[in-house]
Amino acid sequence: MRGTRRRWHGAGGALLVALAACVPAAAGDAPRWNILFVCADDWGRYASCLAAADRAAGDGRPGLNDVVRTPHVDRLAREGVLFRNAFVDAPSCTPCRSALLSGRAFFRCGTGAILQGARWDDAIRSWPLALGEAGYALGKCGKVWSPGKPPDAPYGGQAHAFERAGRRFMTWSASATRLVADGWEPAEAHAILATEVAANFDAFLDAVPAGSPWAFWFGPTNTHRRWKRGSGARLWGIDGETLAGRLPGSLPDVAEVREDVADYLGEVQAVDAALGALLARLEARGALERTLVVATGDHGMPGVPHGKCTLHDLGTRVALVARVPGGVPGRVVDDFLTLADLAPTFAAIGGATMPDDLHGRSLLPQLLADRGGVIDPARDGVVVGRERHVAAARPGNLPYPARALRTRDWLYVRNFAPDRWPMGMPVPGDAAADLGAVRADPARLVSDHFVAFADMDAGPTKAWIVTHAHDPRWRPFHDRAFAKRPAEELYDLRADPEQLANVADDPRHAAIRRRLAEELEARLRRAGDPRLEDDCPFERAPFTDPHTP
């Protein structure tokens, strides 16, 4: 492996020589901080600190970040770095995490590029196991890599699990609701669940050999559906009516949807409460100033149009904050990045070796800079994409392949199979079915993930949109979510920041559409995307095998 010398000095080790993009440090050169990594399912880009950061950047639109309260995430941003333009590589759990763990583009992770049917390839090196080889003690609590098989394989399976104190936090609203039913106050219920989180973390810290650096992955899944309906108001005091006028433009601003989103924001606040419990244990043990703390999520909001499983910002843009030992606090960084960049970052911190040809590039220059804004002008856009989520769960319901290039001013999307349904068939097994055929049974849409349009998680918002498909007022929301899409989409983010109006066919934008299409293809070819091959492997077994959920 190649290496680049770096010199560190001062309390936090200021960077004197810039890091090479994907090249690990030798162990003697690396800072060897402890690493606490929080990765929450479906967290999206929701934290109260983002409201102020976006307003400072010129985006003054009212939004959900004006309502959600995340004091512990805010603390990380205040004492560390907030990344405004963080994106996932793929807006689906397993592919996103494959890229995050390996530093590879998701489409170069074998069957790890898909969700249903994914298996981890042991020939792919992951940063946690690389850190373990470099002398780090490893621990994890919650989800790392699943539903791929074997579960959490790139973290050593369950060999590093610390969960004996309980896992009720994984279904926070349901667990807290049961505690409240037993007579506890909501605040007391939250404290009980946070205590489980802290106890699992303490068990790990107690097991770390003296003097050894460590890495701990905390992976809550409570922001993944399902959560308890009405829990946002009952448990967190988030009244859905306070969201009126603040919902993303792709969602109907009606009471049922507002309540659904309020419940989701309650789960976001639960993730924040768990983070607070972890930070408190670090402080109590005097370890906070020796620990890099990073918090993010694996893609956007589930069960809503333009969210999870889509290449719009609501599906791919995520929160990312980091508290850096000895770093310059309170910085907002505007560089574009994907979560694949975390693999070479963590490897460089621990002095671990990773392959030279990674797609991800180390973020240490951004973490250790003495300013905010743009640190690396070359980080001016990202490529995101998707292959198979769950829509191929039945024969004939084929995956929906797409790639996109997101820059500061444009989102260009290439849909490789526009004849297919982007969220799966309206009714499994019958692609010609009327789009409103399931409207007579809305309860089933909420309870059965695979009734129709399987790549959108079931829930009240999905059910409401499907059951109102024949109302002219709401049909545009339905079609934006479920109808077939053209081969190309183009969104002018200066005029249309919520990406609602496709201008790919507008002759005024023909030149920029061609330029972005060419740039996307060039980036994909450089990265070795199999989707561009004449005999694309994603179009045959094992990537298209039926799977029973």
Buried (B, 14 or more C-beta within 10 A) or exposed (E): EEBBEBEBEEEBBBBEEEBBBBBBBEEEBBBBBBBBBBBBBBBBBBBBBBBBBBBEEEEEEEBBBBBBBBBBBBBBBBBBBBBBBBBBBBBBBBBBBBBBBBBBBBBBBBBBBBBBBBBBBEEBBBBBBBBBEBBBBBBBBBBBBBBBEEBBBBBBBEEBBBBEBBBBBBBBBBBBBBBBEEEBEBEEBBBBBBBBBBBBBBBBBEEBEEEEBBBBBBBBBBBBBBBBBBBBBBBBEBBBEBBEEBBBBBBBBBEBBBBBBBBBBBBBBBBBBBBBBBBBBBEEBEBBEBBBBBBBBBBBBBBBBBBBBBBBBBBBBBBBBBBBBBBBEEBBBBBBBBBBBBBBBBBBBBBBBBBEEBBBBBBBBBBBBEEBEBBBEEBEBBBBBBBBBBBBBBEEBBBBBBBBBBBEEBBBBBBBBBEBBBBBBBBBEEBEBEBBBBBEBBEEBBEEBBBBBBBBBBBBBBBBBBBBBEEEEBBEBBBBBBBEBEEBBBBBBEEBBBBBEBBBEEEEBEEBBEEBBEBBBEBBEEBBBBBBEEEBBBBEEEBBBEBEE
